């Protein structure tokens, strides 16, 4: 939900507050809570601290640091408290303002969430319509080129660009709609990559890089290699060569086992694994993953969150196999 500020005014007109709406709740600073209940700031602060000390609320769940510009023009990180804190303080100071504010906040949050949902649905529908139009245009252009038998080098390049972008758009569309899945693989990995073999690759790279490149800090590299061959209930967790390769790239990057060069090593081992399993190139000799695509995916993994792993792996596997014969 996008950040938003709404105005709350108490029934007696004594309190007029700029209330922040973030993370599906409303938020007030300590000064604002003090103004809302008309109590001394030390009293409100003591009640809030007691809420956490007595275990009624967990601080990390109900307090957020929000950048606020003060009257001196400087920006400070200020503690803001969500609706749970405000309601609980209202009970403790025995103020009707707490009940009134809760009713007002509940209504505002309901309206804001409903509005946000509607806008998101509209954007999704508009994006889907535009995507469909682009795909139709690409299909039309492709058929026109084929019909006119533009089989010279320029025609082939145009068809290649159209096909690449059409696939990328389709991949993004399925990602947005939560329908992204692994479409197909080449089957089992015939080549087994062990630690000794992988370590030799790292050693061979050291002459090209200076400093701490390739120096292992812990067992993370060995763990990444072993993880892709894990089994559960007698079945491999990553049964295909493509799934093993995608997870190998992910784990080497994220385990950060080397003092320097983790992303370069991960990409090199990934390429070697694809080559050893005969899935680095297509039948026409072209690369299954372009250089810039490999760079982008490696950087994406480095910046990703743990919960995004499965999606990233699916993207990599599908990119490897989008023209798998």
C-alpha positions as CSV (number, residue, x, y, z in Angstrom):
1,X,0.0,0.0,0.0
2,X,1.4,3.4,-1.0
3,X,2.3,5.8,1.8
4,X,-0.5,8.4,2.4
5,X,-1.3,11.1,4.9
6,X,-4.9,11.9,6.0
7,X,-6.1,14.5,8.5
8,X,-7.8,13.5,11.7
9,X,-9.7,16.0,13.8
10,X,-11.0,15.2,17.3
11,X,-14.7,15.8,18.0
12,X,-13.8,18.7,20.3
13,X,-11.5,20.2,17.7
14,X,-8.6,20.3,20.1
15,X,-6.5,17.8,18.1
16,X,-5.8,18.0,14.4
17,X,-3.3,15.4,13.3
18,X,-1.6,14.4,10.1
19,X,-2.0,10.6,10.2
20,X,0.2,8.4,8.1
21,X,-1.2,5.3,6.4
22,X,1.5,2.7,5.8
23,X,1.7,-1.1,5.9
24,X,-2.1,-1.4,6.3
25,X,-2.2,0.6,9.5
26,X,-2.2,4.2,10.8
27,X,0.8,5.7,12.5
28,X,1.4,8.5,14.9
29,X,4.5,9.9,16.5
30,X,4.9,10.2,20.3
31,X,4.1,13.9,20.1
32,X,0.9,13.2,18.1
33,X,-0.2,10.5,20.5
34,X,0.3,13.0,23.3
35,X,-1.8,15.6,21.5
36,X,-4.5,13.1,20.7
37,X,-5.0,12.1,24.4
38,X,-4.2,15.5,25.9
39,X,-1.8,14.0,28.4
40,X,1.7,14.9,29.4
41,X,4.3,13.4,27.1
42,X,6.1,11.6,29.9
43,X,2.8,9.9,30.9
44,X,2.2,8.6,27.3
45,X,5.9,7.6,27.0
46,X,5.7,5.6,30.2
47,X,2.5,3.8,29.1
48,X,4.1,2.9,25.8
49,X,7.2,1.5,27.4
50,X,5.0,-0.5,29.8
51,X,3.2,-2.1,26.8
52,X,6.5,-3.5,25.6
53,X,7.9,-4.3,29.1
54,X,4.8,-6.3,30.1
55,X,4.7,-8.1,26.7
56,X,1.3,-6.8,25.6
57,X,2.9,-5.7,22.3
58,X,6.1,-6.6,20.5
59,X,8.0,-3.4,19.7
60,X,9.4,-4.4,16.3
61,X,5.8,-5.2,15.1
62,X,4.2,-1.9,16.1
63,X,7.0,0.7,15.9
64,X,8.5,2.1,12.7
65,X,11.3,4.6,12.0
66,X,10.0,7.2,9.6
67,X,12.0,10.1,8.2
68,X,10.4,13.4,9.4
69,X,11.4,17.0,8.5
70,X,11.6,19.2,11.6
71,X,11.0,22.9,11.9
72,X,14.8,23.5,11.6
73,X,14.6,22.0,8.1
74,X,16.6,18.9,9.0
75,X,15.4,15.3,8.5
76,X,15.3,13.0,11.5
77,X,14.3,9.3,12.0
78,X,11.4,9.4,14.4
79,X,9.5,6.6,16.1
80,X,6.0,6.2,14.9
81,X,3.4,3.9,16.6
82,X,0.7,2.0,14.9
83,X,-3.0,1.6,15.7
84,X,-2.4,-1.2,18.2
85,X,-0.3,1.0,20.4
86,X,-2.7,3.9,20.1
87,X,-5.7,1.8,21.2
88,X,-3.8,0.2,24.1
89,X,-2.6,3.6,25.3
90,X,-6.2,4.9,25.1
91,X,-7.4,2.1,27.4
92,X,-4.6,2.8,29.9
93,X,-5.3,6.6,30.1
94,X,-9.1,5.9,30.0
95,X,-9.8,8.3,27.2
96,X,-12.8,8.2,24.9
97,X,-10.5,9.6,22.2
98,X,-9.0,6.1,21.8
99,X,-12.4,4.6,20.9
100,X,-13.2,7.5,18.5
101,X,-9.8,7.4,16.9
102,X,-10.1,3.6,16.4
103,X,-13.5,3.9,14.7
104,X,-12.2,6.6,12.5
105,X,-9.0,4.7,11.6
106,X,-10.9,1.5,10.9
107,X,-13.1,3.3,8.4
108,X,-10.2,5.1,6.8
109,X,-8.1,2.0,6.4
110,X,-11.1,0.1,5.0
111,X,-11.7,2.8,2.4
112,X,-8.0,3.1,1.6
113,X,-7.5,-0.6,1.1
114,X,-10.6,-0.9,-1.0
115,X,-9.4,2.0,-3.2
116,X,-5.9,0.5,-3.5
117,X,-7.3,-2.9,-4.4
118,X,-9.4,-1.3,-7.1
119,X,-6.5,0.7,-8.5
120,X,-4.3,-2.4,-8.6
121,X,-6.9,-4.4,-10.4
122,X,-7.3,-1.6,-13.0
123,X,-3.6,-1.4,-13.5
124,X,-3.3,-5.1,-13.9
125,X,-6.1,-5.2,-16.4
126,X,-4.6,-2.3,-18.4
127,X,-1.2,-4.0,-18.4
128,X,-2.7,-7.2,-19.6
129,X,-4.5,-5.5,-22.4
130,X,-1.3,-3.7,-23.5
131,X,0.7,-6.9,-23.3
132,X,-1.9,-8.7,-25.4
133,X,-1.8,-5.9,-28.0
134,X,2.0,-6.0,-28.2
135,X,2.0,-9.8,-28.6
136,X,-0.6,-9.5,-31.4
137,X,1.4,-6.9,-33.1
138,X,4.6,-9.0,-32.9
139,X,2.7,-12.1,-34.2
140,X,1.4,-10.1,-37.1
141,X,4.8,-8.7,-38.0
142,X,6.3,-12.2,-37.7
143,X,3.8,-13.7,-40.0
144,X,4.2,-10.8,-42.5
145,X,8.0,-11.3,-42.6
146,X,7.6,-15.0,-43.1
147,X,4.9,-14.6,-45.7
148,X,7.1,-12.1,-47.6
149,X,10.0,-14.7,-47.3
150,X,12.4,-12.2,-45.8
151,X,15.0,-14.9,-45.2
152,X,18.0,-12.7,-45.7
153,X,20.3,-11.8,-42.7
154,X,18.2,-8.7,-41.9
155,X,15.0,-10.6,-41.9
156,X,16.4,-13.3,-39.6
157,X,17.7,-10.7,-37.2
158,X,14.2,-9.0,-37.1
159,X,12.5,-12.3,-36.5
160,X,15.0,-13.1,-33.7
161,X,14.4,-9.8,-31.9
162,X,10.6,-10.3,-32.1
163,X,10.8,-13.8,-30.8
164,X,13.1,-12.8,-27.9
165,X,11.0,-9.9,-26.8
166,X,7.7,-11.8,-27.2
167,X,9.0,-14.5,-24.9
168,X,10.3,-12.0,-22.3
169,X,6.9,-10.3,-22.3
170,X,5.1,-13.6,-21.8
171,X,7.5,-14.6,-19.0
172,X,6.8,-11.3,-17.2
173,X,3.1,-11.7,-17.7
174,X,3.1,-15.2,-16.1
175,X,5.2,-13.8,-13.3
176,X,2.7,-11.0,-12.6
177,X,-0.2,-13.4,-12.6
178,X,1.5,-16.0,-10.4
179,X,1.4,-18.7,-13.2
180,X,5.1,-19.0,-13.8
181,X,6.2,-22.6,-13.8
182,X,9.1,-24.7,-15.3
183,X,8.0,-25.5,-18.8
184,X,10.3,-28.3,-19.6
185,X,13.9,-29.6,-19.2
186,X,16.4,-31.7,-21.0
187,X,16.3,-34.4,-18.3
188,X,18.8,-35.7,-15.8
189,X,22.2,-34.3,-15.4
190,X,24.7,-36.8,-16.7
191,X,27.7,-34.9,-15.3
192,X,28.4,-34.8,-11.6
193,X,30.2,-31.8,-10.3
194,X,32.2,-32.5,-7.2
195,X,34.1,-30.1,-4.9
196,X,37.6,-31.0,-6.2
197,X,36.6,-30.4,-9.8
198,X,34.9,-27.1,-9.0
199,X,37.9,-26.0,-6.9
200,X,40.2,-26.5,-9.8
201,X,38.1,-24.1,-11.9
202,X,38.3,-21.5,-9.2
203,X,42.1,-22.0,-9.0
204,X,42.4,-21.6,-12.7
205,X,40.6,-18.2,-12.5
206,X,43.0,-16.7,-9.9
207,X,45.6,-15.7,-12.4
208,X,43.1,-13.3,-14.0
209,X,42.2,-11.5,-10.7
210,X,44.1,-9.9,-7.9
211,X,43.8,-9.7,-4.2
212,X,41.5,-12.0,-2.2
213,X,39.8,-13.6,-5.2
214,X,38.8,-17.2,-4.7
215,X,39.9,-17.5,-1.1
216,X,37.3,-19.5,0.8
217,X,35.9,-18.1,4.1
218,X,33.9,-21.1,5.1
219,X,32.2,-24.3,3.8
220,X,29.6,-22.3,1.8
221,X,31.1,-23.3,-1.6
222,X,31.1,-27.0,-0.8
223,X,27.6,-26.7,0.6
224,X,26.3,-25.1,-2.6
225,X,27.7,-28.0,-4.6
226,X,26.2,-30.6,-2.4
227,X,22.8,-29.0,-2.1
228,X,22.0,-29.4,-5.8
229,X,22.2,-33.2,-5.3
230,X,20.0,-33.4,-2.2
231,X,17.2,-36.0,-2.1
232,X,14.0,-36.3,-0.1
233,X,12.1,-39.5,0.3
234,X,14.4,-41.1,-2.3
235,X,13.8,-38.4,-4.9
236,X,16.1,-35.6,-6.0
237,X,14.9,-32.1,-5.0
238,X,16.4,-30.7,-8.3
239,X,15.9,-33.6,-10.8
240,X,17.0,-31.9,-14.1
241,X,20.3,-30.5,-15.3
242,X,18.7,-27.1,-15.7
243,X,17.3,-27.0,-12.2
244,X,20.6,-28.1,-10.8
245,X,22.4,-25.4,-12.8
246,X,20.0,-22.6,-11.8
247,X,20.1,-23.6,-8.1
248,X,23.9,-23.9,-8.3
249,X,24.2,-20.3,-9.6
250,X,21.8,-19.1,-6.8
251,X,23.5,-20.9,-3.9
252,X,27.1,-19.9,-4.8
253,X,26.1,-16.3,-5.1
254,X,24.0,-16.2,-1.9
255,X,26.3,-18.4,0.2
256,X,29.1,-15.8,-0.3
257,X,31.7,-18.3,0.6
258,X,34.7,-16.4,-0.9
259,X,36.4,-13.3,0.3
260,X,36.1,-11.9,-3.2
261,X,34.8,-12.9,-6.6
262,X,31.6,-14.7,-5.5
263,X,29.5,-13.6,-8.5
264,X,32.3,-14.2,-11.0
265,X,32.9,-17.7,-9.6
266,X,29.2,-18.5,-9.5
267,X,28.8,-17.5,-13.2
268,X,31.9,-19.5,-14.2
269,X,30.8,-22.7,-12.4
270,X,27.3,-22.2,-13.8
271,X,28.6,-22.0,-17.4
272,X,30.9,-25.0,-16.8
273,X,28.1,-27.1,-15.4
274,X,25.8,-26.2,-18.4
275,X,28.6,-27.1,-20.8
276,X,29.5,-30.4,-19.1
277,X,25.8,-31.4,-19.4
278,X,25.6,-30.3,-23.1
279,X,23.1,-27.6,-22.5
280,X,25.2,-24.5,-22.8
281,X,24.6,-24.0,-26.6
282,X,21.6,-24.6,-28.8
283,X,21.7,-26.9,-31.8
284,X,22.6,-24.0,-34.1
285,X,25.6,-23.2,-31.9
286,X,24.2,-20.0,-30.3
287,X,24.3,-19.4,-26.6
288,X,21.2,-20.4,-24.6
289,X,21.9,-17.4,-22.3
290,X,23.4,-14.3,-23.7
291,X,26.3,-12.7,-21.8
292,X,24.1,-9.7,-20.6
293,X,21.4,-12.1,-19.5
294,X,23.9,-14.0,-17.4
295,X,25.2,-10.8,-15.8
296,X,21.6,-9.6,-15.1
297,X,20.6,-12.8,-13.5
298,X,23.7,-13.0,-11.3
299,X,23.2,-9.5,-10.1
300,X,19.4,-10.2,-9.6
301,X,20.3,-13.2,-7.3
302,X,22.7,-11.1,-5.3
303,X,20.1,-8.4,-4.6
304,X,17.1,-10.8,-4.1
305,X,15.3,-11.9,-1.0
306,X,15.1,-15.5,0.2
307,X,11.4,-15.8,-0.6
308,X,12.2,-14.9,-4.3
309,X,14.4,-17.9,-4.8
310,X,11.9,-20.2,-6.4
311,X,10.7,-17.6,-8.9
312,X,14.3,-16.7,-9.9
313,X,15.1,-20.4,-10.4
314,X,12.0,-20.9,-12.6
315,X,13.0,-17.8,-14.7
316,X,16.6,-19.2,-15.2
317,X,15.4,-22.7,-16.2
318,X,12.8,-21.3,-18.7
319,X,15.4,-19.0,-20.2
320,X,17.8,-21.8,-20.7
321,X,15.1,-23.9,-22.4
322,X,13.0,-21.5,-24.3
323,X,14.3,-23.0,-27.6
324,X,15.2,-26.4,-26.3
325,X,15.0,-28.8,-29.1
